């Protein structure tokens, strides 16, 4: 019971902190709270992540603990993750400056709607990835007892979590109506490609059966392309 209460507190604290940070990143650069796309984005993100968290609570608390806990990635991965964090957060800042405060670019509503749909799709793929892979970790590491996962989205690409992140990052920019925020999106994708290459080296060298899996599932991130 104490462990459950501790986990609930961590979930509540992380969600509250995420809400405050996201709201500030969106509305402070925008210069106004009257931004429907910004509020809708928050609603979509927290609804989808909340549903995923409920499933993890019921079916896979060890994975939920792992994703909320502390981890120590290799030095090279710490640099990459810090860069990812800066680029991802800058998407919201640039979108607020672009779409609302200064109006540098204009994205019509019929483009914003698919952006929100793409965000939901990307978050759903993320959920499917976590559902299939109890070893899913923010850090690049080989865990005790880890085995190759080849079911669910892993039948399509070898790194579905990264593929989902690409879908979500571009979708956020379109949903918020900002073309200039596609710049950090693209830099983020380049970083994900580089991290995928480095992670593949580790998996091939240290995870039994990964080389055979890679021979069956040809594509890393984008089916038919790479």
N, C-alpha and C positions, 0 to 999 in steps of 0.2 A: 504493500500500500504506500509506504514512504517513497519507494522508487517511482511509483506511478505519479504521486504528487510532485516529486522533483522533476519528472519529465514534463508534466503539465505546466509547471512554472517556467521551465526552459522554453517550451513551445510558445506560451503566452508572451514571455519577454522578447523572444526573437521576432514574433509577429508584430508586437507593438513597436519595437525598434525599427523593423523594416517599413512599417507604415509611416512613421515619422520621417525617416530618411527619404523614402520615395516621395512623400508629399512635399518636402522641402526641395528636393532635387527638381521636381516638376514645376511647382507654383512660384517659388522664389525667383528663378530666372524668368518665368513668364510674367511676373509682376502683377498677377491677379489670381484670385481663387476661382474666378468665373471662366473655367476652361473645361467644357463638357468632356472632351476627349481625354483629358488628364484624369478626371474622376472615373470615367468609364474604364480606363486602363487599370486603375487601382482596383476597381470592382472585379474585373476579369482576372487579374493576377491573384488576388487574395481568395476569390471563389475557387479557382482551379487548384491553387496550392493548398487551400483548406481541405478540399475534398481528398486530395492525395494524402494529406497528413492524417485524416480520419482513417483512411484505408491502412496506412502504415501503422497507426496506433492499434488497430484491430488485428492486423495480420503479420506485421513485421516490425515489432518494436526495436529489435537490435539494430536494424538498418536506420530507423529513425534516430536512435541514440547516436549512431555513428555519424550521421549527417549533421546533427546538432552539436556534436562534441568537438574537442580539439584534436588536431592532427598535425604531424610534422612532415611535410613533404621534403624531398631533396632540395638542395640549394638552388639548382637550376629551375626547379618547378616553382619555388617560392617567387622567383623573379617573374616567371611567366604569369603566375596567378595574380600577383600585384598589378602587372600590366593589364591583365584581363579585367580586374576590378575597376581600374581607372577608366579604361575604355568603355566598359559597360555603363558605369555611372554617368560618363560624359554624354551618352546617348540621350538621357533624360534632360540634362542641362541644356545641351544644344537644341533639343526639340522645343523646349520652353522659350529659348531666345529666338529661335527661327520661326516657329509656327504662330507664336502669340505676341511676343514683345516687339519684334522688329519686322516680321513678315518677309523674311528673306526669300522664302519659296512658298509655293502654293500647291497643295495636294487636294484634289477634289474628293468629295465624300465617297464617290464610287470606288476610290482607291483606298480610303481609310477603312471602309467596311471589310474588304478582304484582308486588310492588315490585322484587324481584330480577330477575324476567323483564323488567320495564320498563327496568331498568338495562342489561341485555344488549341489548335492542332499541335503546335510545338510543345505545349505544356502536357497535352495528352500523350504524346510520344515519350516525353520525359517520364511520365507516370508508368507507361508500359515498360520502359527500360528498368526502372527501379523495381517494378513488380517481378520481372524475370531475373534480375541480378541482385542477389542479397549481398554481393561484394562491392556494389557501387559505392565509390568513395570520391570525395572531391580531390583527394591527393592521388598522385601516380605512385602506386605501391603494389607489392604482391603480399597478400594477406595469408595468414595461416589457414590451411585447408581450402584455399581458393582453387576453383576449377574453371575451365572454359565454359562460357554460356553461349549456346548456339540456337536458342529458341526465341520466339517472339520477334522483336525488331532486330535481334542479332542474326536472324536469317537473311536480312536484307543488307545491312552494313555492319562493319565490325565495331564502329564507334557511334551507336545511335544517340547517346547522350550529347555528343558534340554536334551531330547532325541536327538534333532538336534545338540546341543553342543557336545555331545559325538561323534556323527558321524563325525562332523567337526574336532574335535581335533585329533582323530586317523587318519583321512584322511590327515590332514596336515603333520603329521610325515611321512606317507607313500609317499605322493607326493614329499616331500623334500628328500626322500631317507635316512631317519635316523631311526634306530631301537632304539637308546639310548633315543631319545626324546619321546618314548612310555612310559618312566618312569614317567615324569610329567603328561602325558596323563592319566595314570592309577590313579595317586594320585588325579587328577582333577575329575575323575569319582567317586572315593570314596567320595570326598567332595560334589559332586552333589547329590549323594545318601543321604548323611547326611542332606543336605539342603532340599531335597525333603521330608524327614521324618518330619523335623521341620515345613516346610511350610504346610504340610498336617494337622498337629495339629492345626495350626492357621485357615486354611480354614474350617475344620470340626467344629471348635468352633464358628467362627464368620461369615462365608458366608452361607447365607440361601440357602438350597437345595444342598449343596455340598455333604453331606453324602449320599443322595439318588443318586446323580450322580456317586459317587464312587462305589456304589453297582452295577450300570449298566456297568460302564467301569472299569474292574477289575484291569487293569495293570497301574502302575505308569509311567514307563520309557520304558520297553522292552516288546513288545507283547509276550504273552506266557510264560514269565519268571518272571517279577517283575513289 
